[in-house]
Amino acid sequence: MQIQINSENNIKISQEHIDRFKEIVSAALDRYSDQITRVEAHLSDENSHKKGPDDKRCLLEARLEGLQPVAASNIASTLELAVSGAAGKLKQSLASIKGRLRNY
């Protein structure tokens, strides 16, 4: 499973943060890693021109073999919390999709 991290120009993230974000996504989606070809994370600051709570957004998009991409997003006060929340939501979506396919 390949994990790609993308961010807006106004967000400065270090390589250590990128590695941490990849660990979070990888750990959350480990169960589905053999079925996911790529996960793209899009990080943004919803209110980049002003400060405020809960303005960091993470949109995760998972590309599954033979299926349409699945996306989940989360908004939180920090990028790490946004990534973690989006990864949890994506995991739930994948479990739901796999359950429906199994029953079909």
MODELLER restraints for C-alpha pairs under 7 A, 6 or more apart:
rsr = mdl.restraints
at = mdl.atoms
rsr.add(forms.Gaussian(group=physical.xy_distance, feature=features.Distance(at['CA:1:A'], at['CA:33:A']), mean=5.56, stdev=0.5))
rsr.add(forms.Gaussian(group=physical.xy_distance, feature=features.Distance(at['CA:1:A'], at['CA:36:A']), mean=5.78, stdev=0.5))
rsr.add(forms.Gaussian(group=physical.xy_distance, feature=features.Distance(at['CA:1:A'], at['CA:37:A']), mean=5.09, stdev=0.5))
rsr.add(forms.Gaussian(group=physical.xy_distance, feature=features.Distance(at['CA:1:A'], at['CA:38:A']), mean=5.44, stdev=0.5))
rsr.add(forms.Gaussian(group=physical.xy_distance, feature=features.Distance(at['CA:2:A'], at['CA:37:A']), mean=6.32, stdev=0.5))
rsr.add(forms.Gaussian(group=physical.xy_distance, feature=features.Distance(at['CA:2:A'], at['CA:38:A']), mean=4.60, stdev=0.5))
rsr.add(forms.Gaussian(group=physical.xy_distance, feature=features.Distance(at['CA:2:A'], at['CA:39:A']), mean=6.20, stdev=0.5))
rsr.add(forms.Gaussian(group=physical.xy_distance, feature=features.Distance(at['CA:3:A'], at['CA:22:A']), mean=6.44, stdev=0.5))
rsr.add(forms.Gaussian(group=physical.xy_distance, feature=features.Distance(at['CA:3:A'], at['CA:38:A']), mean=5.81, stdev=0.5))
rsr.add(forms.Gaussian(group=physical.xy_distance, feature=features.Distance(at['CA:3:A'], at['CA:39:A']), mean=4.78, stdev=0.5))
rsr.add(forms.Gaussian(group=physical.xy_distance, feature=features.Distance(at['CA:3:A'], at['CA:40:A']), mean=5.93, stdev=0.5))
rsr.add(forms.Gaussian(group=physical.xy_distance, feature=features.Distance(at['CA:4:A'], at['CA:39:A']), mean=6.21, stdev=0.5))
rsr.add(forms.Gaussian(group=physical.xy_distance, feature=features.Distance(at['CA:4:A'], at['CA:40:A']), mean=4.81, stdev=0.5))
rsr.add(forms.Gaussian(group=physical.xy_distance, feature=features.Distance(at['CA:4:A'], at['CA:41:A']), mean=6.13, stdev=0.5))
rsr.add(forms.Gaussian(group=physical.xy_distance, feature=features.Distance(at['CA:5:A'], at['CA:18:A']), mean=6.88, stdev=0.5))
rsr.add(forms.Gaussian(group=physical.xy_distance, feature=features.Distance(at['CA:5:A'], at['CA:40:A']), mean=6.04, stdev=0.5))
rsr.add(forms.Gaussian(group=physical.xy_distance, feature=features.Distance(at['CA:5:A'], at['CA:41:A']), mean=4.79, stdev=0.5))
rsr.add(forms.Gaussian(group=physical.xy_distance, feature=features.Distance(at['CA:5:A'], at['CA:42:A']), mean=6.34, stdev=0.5))
rsr.add(forms.Gaussian(group=physical.xy_distance, feature=features.Distance(at['CA:6:A'], at['CA:41:A']), mean=5.85, stdev=0.5))
rsr.add(forms.Gaussian(group=physical.xy_distance, feature=features.Distance(at['CA:6:A'], at['CA:42:A']), mean=4.86, stdev=0.5))
rsr.add(forms.Gaussian(group=physical.xy_distance, feature=features.Distance(at['CA:6:A'], at['CA:43:A']), mean=6.14, stdev=0.5))
rsr.add(forms.Gaussian(group=physical.xy_distance, feature=features.Distance(at['CA:7:A'], at['CA:42:A']), mean=5.64, stdev=0.5))
rsr.add(forms.Gaussian(group=physical.xy_distance, feature=features.Distance(at['CA:7:A'], at['CA:43:A']), mean=4.58, stdev=0.5))
rsr.add(forms.Gaussian(group=physical.xy_distance, feature=features.Distance(at['CA:7:A'], at['CA:44:A']), mean=6.00, stdev=0.5))
rsr.add(forms.Gaussian(group=physical.xy_distance, feature=features.Distance(at['CA:8:A'], at['CA:43:A']), mean=6.56, stdev=0.5))
rsr.add(forms.Gaussian(group=physical.xy_distance, feature=features.Distance(at['CA:8:A'], at['CA:44:A']), mean=5.56, stdev=0.5))
rsr.add(forms.Gaussian(group=physical.xy_distance, feature=features.Distance(at['CA:11:A'], at['CA:44:A']), mean=6.95, stdev=0.5))
rsr.add(forms.Gaussian(group=physical.xy_distance, feature=features.Distance(at['CA:21:A'], at['CA:80:A']), mean=6.75, stdev=0.5))
rsr.add(forms.Gaussian(group=physical.xy_distance, feature=features.Distance(at['CA:21:A'], at['CA:83:A']), mean=6.63, stdev=0.5))
rsr.add(forms.Gaussian(group=physical.xy_distance, feature=features.Distance(at['CA:24:A'], at['CA:84:A']), mean=6.26, stdev=0.5))
rsr.add(forms.Gaussian(group=physical.xy_distance, feature=features.Distance(at['CA:25:A'], at['CA:87:A']), mean=5.61, stdev=0.5))
rsr.add(forms.Gaussian(group=physical.xy_distance, feature=features.Distance(at['CA:28:A'], at['CA:87:A']), mean=6.04, stdev=0.5))
rsr.add(forms.Gaussian(group=physical.xy_distance, feature=features.Distance(at['CA:28:A'], at['CA:88:A']), mean=6.48, stdev=0.5))
rsr.add(forms.Gaussian(group=physical.xy_distance, feature=features.Distance(at['CA:28:A'], at['CA:91:A']), mean=6.50, stdev=0.5))
rsr.add(forms.Gaussian(group=physical.xy_distance, feature=features.Distance(at['CA:29:A'], at['CA:91:A']), mean=5.97, stdev=0.5))
rsr.add(forms.Gaussian(group=physical.xy_distance, feature=features.Distance(at['CA:35:A'], at['CA:64:A']), mean=5.82, stdev=0.5))
rsr.add(forms.Gaussian(group=physical.xy_distance, feature=features.Distance(at['CA:35:A'], at['CA:65:A']), mean=5.89, stdev=0.5))
rsr.add(forms.Gaussian(group=physical.xy_distance, feature=features.Distance(at['CA:36:A'], at['CA:62:A']), mean=6.62, stdev=0.5))
rsr.add(forms.Gaussian(group=physical.xy_distance, feature=features.Distance(at['CA:36:A'], at['CA:63:A']), mean=5.73, stdev=0.5))
rsr.add(forms.Gaussian(group=physical.xy_distance, feature=features.Distance(at['CA:36:A'], at['CA:64:A']), mean=4.54, stdev=0.5))
rsr.add(forms.Gaussian(group=physical.xy_distance, feature=features.Distance(at['CA:36:A'], at['CA:65:A']), mean=6.30, stdev=0.5))
rsr.add(forms.Gaussian(group=physical.xy_distance, feature=features.Distance(at['CA:37:A'], at['CA:63:A']), mean=5.71, stdev=0.5))
rsr.add(forms.Gaussian(group=physical.xy_distance, feature=features.Distance(at['CA:37:A'], at['CA:64:A']), mean=5.92, stdev=0.5))
rsr.add(forms.Gaussian(group=physical.xy_distance, feature=features.Distance(at['CA:37:A'], at['CA:65:A']), mean=6.55, stdev=0.5))
rsr.add(forms.Gaussian(group=physical.xy_distance, feature=features.Distance(at['CA:38:A'], at['CA:62:A']), mean=5.94, stdev=0.5))
rsr.add(forms.Gaussian(group=physical.xy_distance, feature=features.Distance(at['CA:38:A'], at['CA:63:A']), mean=5.27, stdev=0.5))
rsr.add(forms.Gaussian(group=physical.xy_distance, feature=features.Distance(at['CA:39:A'], at['CA:60:A']), mean=6.75, stdev=0.5))
rsr.add(forms.Gaussian(group=physical.xy_distance, feature=features.Distance(at['CA:39:A'], at['CA:61:A']), mean=5.56, stdev=0.5))
rsr.add(forms.Gaussian(group=physical.xy_distance, feature=features.Distance(at['CA:39:A'], at['CA:62:A']), mean=4.40, stdev=0.5))
rsr.add(forms.Gaussian(group=physical.xy_distance, feature=features.Distance(at['CA:39:A'], at['CA:63:A']), mean=6.22, stdev=0.5))
rsr.add(forms.Gaussian(group=physical.xy_distance, feature=features.Distance(at['CA:40:A'], at['CA:60:A']), mean=5.67, stdev=0.5))
rsr.add(forms.Gaussian(group=physical.xy_distance, feature=features.Distance(at['CA:40:A'], at['CA:61:A']), mean=5.20, stdev=0.5))
rsr.add(forms.Gaussian(group=physical.xy_distance, feature=features.Distance(at['CA:40:A'], at['CA:62:A']), mean=6.55, stdev=0.5))
rsr.add(forms.Gaussian(group=physical.xy_distance, feature=features.Distance(at['CA:41:A'], at['CA:58:A']), mean=6.56, stdev=0.5))
rsr.add(forms.Gaussian(group=physical.xy_distance, feature=features.Distance(at['CA:41:A'], at['CA:59:A']), mean=5.69, stdev=0.5))
rsr.add(forms.Gaussian(group=physical.xy_distance, feature=features.Distance(at['CA:41:A'], at['CA:60:A']), mean=4.58, stdev=0.5))
rsr.add(forms.Gaussian(group=physical.xy_distance, feature=features.Distance(at['CA:41:A'], at['CA:61:A']), mean=6.57, stdev=0.5))
rsr.add(forms.Gaussian(group=physical.xy_distance, feature=features.Distance(at['CA:42:A'], at['CA:58:A']), mean=5.64, stdev=0.5))
rsr.add(forms.Gaussian(group=physical.xy_distance, feature=features.Distance(at['CA:42:A'], at['CA:59:A']), mean=5.09, stdev=0.5))
rsr.add(forms.Gaussian(group=physical.xy_distance, feature=features.Distance(at['CA:42:A'], at['CA:60:A']), mean=6.46, stdev=0.5))
rsr.add(forms.Gaussian(group=physical.xy_distance, feature=features.Distance(at['CA:43:A'], at['CA:57:A']), mean=5.77, stdev=0.5))
rsr.add(forms.Gaussian(group=physical.xy_distance, feature=features.Distance(at['CA:43:A'], at['CA:58:A']), mean=4.71, stdev=0.5))
rsr.add(forms.Gaussian(group=physical.xy_distance, feature=features.Distance(at['CA:43:A'], at['CA:59:A']), mean=6.62, stdev=0.5))
rsr.add(forms.Gaussian(group=physical.xy_distance, feature=features.Distance(at['CA:44:A'], at['CA:56:A']), mean=5.97, stdev=0.5))
rsr.add(forms.Gaussian(group=physical.xy_distance, feature=features.Distance(at['CA:44:A'], at['CA:57:A']), mean=5.18, stdev=0.5))
rsr.add(forms.Gaussian(group=physical.xy_distance, feature=features.Distance(at['CA:44:A'], at['CA:58:A']), mean=6.56, stdev=0.5))
rsr.add(forms.Gaussian(group=physical.xy_distance, feature=features.Distance(at['CA:45:A'], at['CA:55:A']), mean=5.69, stdev=0.5))
rsr.add(forms.Gaussian(group=physical.xy_distance, feature=features.Distance(at['CA:45:A'], at['CA:56:A']), mean=4.70, stdev=0.5))
rsr.add(forms.Gaussian(group=physical.xy_distance, feature=features.Distance(at['CA:45:A'], at['CA:57:A']), mean=6.08, stdev=0.5))
rsr.add(forms.Gaussian(group=physical.xy_distance, feature=features.Distance(at['CA:46:A'], at['CA:55:A']), mean=5.02, stdev=0.5))
rsr.add(forms.Gaussian(group=physical.xy_distance, feature=features.Distance(at['CA:46:A'], at['CA:56:A']), mean=6.12, stdev=0.5))
rsr.add(forms.Gaussian(group=physical.xy_distance, feature=features.Distance(at['CA:46:A'], at['CA:57:A']), mean=6.67, stdev=0.5))
rsr.add(forms.Gaussian(group=physical.xy_distance, feature=features.Distance(at['CA:47:A'], at['CA:55:A']), mean=5.95, stdev=0.5))
rsr.add(forms.Gaussian(group=physical.xy_distance, feature=features.Distance(at['CA:53:A'], at['CA:77:A']), mean=5.39, stdev=0.5))
rsr.add(forms.Gaussian(group=physical.xy_distance, feature=features.Distance(at['CA:54:A'], at['CA:75:A']), mean=5.96, stdev=0.5))
rsr.add(forms.Gaussian(group=physical.xy_distance, feature=features.Distance(at['CA:54:A'], at['CA:76:A']), mean=4.28, stdev=0.5))
rsr.add(forms.Gaussian(group=physical.xy_distance, feature=features.Distance(at['CA:54:A'], at['CA:77:A']), mean=3.96, stdev=0.5))
rsr.add(forms.Gaussian(group=physical.xy_distance, feature=features.Distance(at['CA:55:A'], at['CA:75:A']), mean=6.28, stdev=0.5))
rsr.add(forms.Gaussian(group=physical.xy_distance, feature=features.Distance(at['CA:55:A'], at['CA:76:A']), mean=6.13, stdev=0.5))
rsr.add(forms.Gaussian(group=physical.xy_distance, feature=features.Distance(at['CA:55:A'], at['CA:77:A']), mean=5.95, stdev=0.5))
rsr.add(forms.Gaussian(group=physical.xy_distance, feature=features.Distance(at['CA:56:A'], at['CA:75:A']), mean=5.50, stdev=0.5))
rsr.add(forms.Gaussian(group=physical.xy_distance, feature=features.Distance(at['CA:56:A'], at['CA:76:A']), mean=5.39, stdev=0.5))
rsr.add(forms.Gaussian(group=physical.xy_distance, feature=features.Distance(at['CA:56:A'], at['CA:77:A']), mean=5.83, stdev=0.5))
rsr.add(forms.Gaussian(group=physical.xy_distance, feature=features.Distance(at['CA:56:A'], at['CA:78:A']), mean=5.83, stdev=0.5))
rsr.add(forms.Gaussian(group=physical.xy_distance, feature=features.Distance(at['CA:56:A'], at['CA:79:A']), mean=5.63, stdev=0.5))
rsr.add(forms.Gaussian(group=physical.xy_distance, feature=features.Distance(at['CA:56:A'], at['CA:82:A']), mean=6.46, stdev=0.5))
rsr.add(forms.Gaussian(group=physical.xy_distance, feature=features.Distance(at['CA:57:A'], at['CA:74:A']), mean=5.74, stdev=0.5))
rsr.add(forms.Gaussian(group=physical.xy_distance, feature=features.Distance(at['CA:57:A'], at['CA:75:A']), mean=4.40, stdev=0.5))
rsr.add(forms.Gaussian(group=physical.xy_distance, feature=features.Distance(at['CA:57:A'], at['CA:76:A']), mean=6.55, stdev=0.5))
rsr.add(forms.Gaussian(group=physical.xy_distance, feature=features.Distance(at['CA:57:A'], at['CA:79:A']), mean=6.98, stdev=0.5))
rsr.add(forms.Gaussian(group=physical.xy_distance, feature=features.Distance(at['CA:57:A'], at['CA:82:A']), mean=5.80, stdev=0.5))
rsr.add(forms.Gaussian(group=physical.xy_distance, feature=features.Distance(at['CA:58:A'], at['CA:73:A']), mean=5.45, stdev=0.5))
rsr.add(forms.Gaussian(group=physical.xy_distance, feature=features.Distance(at['CA:58:A'], at['CA:74:A']), mean=5.51, stdev=0.5))
rsr.add(forms.Gaussian(group=physical.xy_distance, feature=features.Distance(at['CA:58:A'], at['CA:75:A']), mean=6.55, stdev=0.5))
rsr.add(forms.Gaussian(group=physical.xy_distance, feature=features.Distance(at['CA:58:A'], at['CA:82:A']), mean=5.38, stdev=0.5))
rsr.add(forms.Gaussian(group=physical.xy_distance, feature=features.Distance(at['CA:58:A'], at['CA:83:A']), mean=5.50, stdev=0.5))
rsr.add(forms.Gaussian(group=physical.xy_distance, feature=features.Distance(at['CA:58:A'], at['CA:86:A']), mean=6.38, stdev=0.5))
rsr.add(forms.Gaussian(group=physical.xy_distance, feature=features.Distance(at['CA:59:A'], at['CA:71:A']), mean=6.98, stdev=0.5))
rsr.add(forms.Gaussian(group=physical.xy_distance, feature=features.Distance(at['CA:59:A'], at['CA:72:A']), mean=5.81, stdev=0.5))
rsr.add(forms.Gaussian(group=physical.xy_distance, feature=features.Distance(at['CA:59:A'], at['CA:73:A']), mean=4.20, stdev=0.5))
rsr.add(forms.Gaussian(group=physical.xy_distance, feature=features.Distance(at['CA:59:A'], at['CA:74:A']), mean=6.70, stdev=0.5))
rsr.add(forms.Gaussian(group=physical.xy_distance, feature=features.Distance(at['CA:59:A'], at['CA:86:A']), mean=6.69, stdev=0.5))
rsr.add(forms.Gaussian(group=physical.xy_distance, feature=features.Distance(at['CA:60:A'], at['CA:71:A']), mean=5.48, stdev=0.5))
rsr.add(forms.Gaussian(group=physical.xy_distance, feature=features.Distance(at['CA:60:A'], at['CA:72:A']), mean=5.37, stdev=0.5))
rsr.add(forms.Gaussian(group=physical.xy_distance, feature=features.Distance(at['CA:60:A'], at['CA:73:A']), mean=6.06, stdev=0.5))
rsr.add(forms.Gaussian(group=physical.xy_distance, feature=features.Distance(at['CA:60:A'], at['CA:86:A']), mean=6.42, stdev=0.5))
rsr.add(forms.Gaussian(group=physical.xy_distance, feature=features.Distance(at['CA:61:A'], at['CA:69:A']), mean=6.43, stdev=0.5))
rsr.add(forms.Gaussian(group=physical.xy_distance, feature=features.Distance(at['CA:61:A'], at['CA:70:A']), mean=5.58, stdev=0.5))
rsr.add(forms.Gaussian(group=physical.xy_distance, feature=features.Distance(at['CA:61:A'], at['CA:71:A']), mean=4.26, stdev=0.5))
rsr.add(forms.Gaussian(group=physical.xy_distance, feature=features.Distance(at['CA:61:A'], at['CA:72:A']), mean=6.64, stdev=0.5))
rsr.add(forms.Gaussian(group=physical.xy_distance, feature=features.Distance(at['CA:62:A'], at['CA:69:A']), mean=5.51, stdev=0.5))
rsr.add(forms.Gaussian(group=physical.xy_distance, feature=features.Distance(at['CA:62:A'], at['CA:70:A']), mean=5.22, stdev=0.5))
rsr.add(forms.Gaussian(group=physical.xy_distance, feature=features.Distance(at['CA:62:A'], at['CA:71:A']), mean=6.29, stdev=0.5))
rsr.add(forms.Gaussian(group=physical.xy_distance, feature=features.Distance(at['CA:63:A'], at['CA:69:A']), mean=4.62, stdev=0.5))
rsr.add(forms.Gaussian(group=physical.xy_distance, feature=features.Distance(at['CA:63:A'], at['CA:70:A']), mean=6.68, stdev=0.5))
rsr.add(forms.Gaussian(group=physical.xy_distance, feature=features.Distance(at['CA:71:A'], at['CA:90:A']), mean=6.59, stdev=0.5))
rsr.add(forms.Gaussian(group=physical.xy_distance, feature=features.Distance(at['CA:72:A'], at['CA:86:A']), mean=5.64, stdev=0.5))
rsr.add(forms.Gaussian(group=physical.xy_distance, feature=features.Distance(at['CA:72:A'], at['CA:89:A']), mean=5.98, stdev=0.5))
rsr.add(forms.Gaussian(group=physical.xy_distance, feature=features.Distance(at['CA:72:A'], at['CA:90:A']), mean=5.23, stdev=0.5))
rsr.add(forms.Gaussian(group=physical.xy_distance, feature=features.Distance(at['CA:73:A'], at['CA:86:A']), mean=4.84, stdev=0.5))
rsr.add(forms.Gaussian(group=physical.xy_distance, feature=features.Distance(at['CA:74:A'], at['CA:82:A']), mean=5.26, stdev=0.5))
rsr.add(forms.Gaussian(group=physical.xy_distance, feature=features.Distance(at['CA:74:A'], at['CA:85:A']), mean=5.67, stdev=0.5))
rsr.add(forms.Gaussian(group=physical.xy_distance, feature=features.Distance(at['CA:74:A'], at['CA:86:A']), mean=4.83, stdev=0.5))
rsr.add(forms.Gaussian(group=physical.xy_distance, feature=features.Distance(at['CA:75:A'], at['CA:82:A']), mean=5.31, stdev=0.5))
rsr.add(forms.Gaussian(group=physical.xy_distance, feature=features.Distance(at['CA:76:A'], at['CA:82:A']), mean=4.89, stdev=0.5))
